[in-house]
C-alpha cells in the first residue's frame, strides 16, 4: 500500500473520531440524559483522546464503553440513536 493512501486513511479515521467526539459531547452535556450515561459518554471521549494508543485501539475502547451503556433501559431513545451513530463511526476504524 503506498504511503499516500495510508496517510489519507489516517486523516479519515481522525475525522471519524472527531465526529464521534462531537456526538458524545452532546450526550455528555445533555442534562435530560441520566448521569451514568453522561459519565459513560465522557469516558468514551477520554478513551478516544488517549494518544499513546493507536486509533484502532482508542476506537475499540470507546466502543466497549458505549456498547455496555447502550443496553441501559433508562436511556432516552434519541440518546440511544446518538450512541449508535457514534459507535457506527468508530467501527470503521481499524489498525
ABEGO torsion letter per residue (X at the ends): XBAAAAAAAAAAAAAAAAAAAAAAAAAAABAABBAAAAAAAAAAAAAAABAABBAAAAAAAAAAAAAAAAABAABBAAAAAAAAAAAAAAAABBX
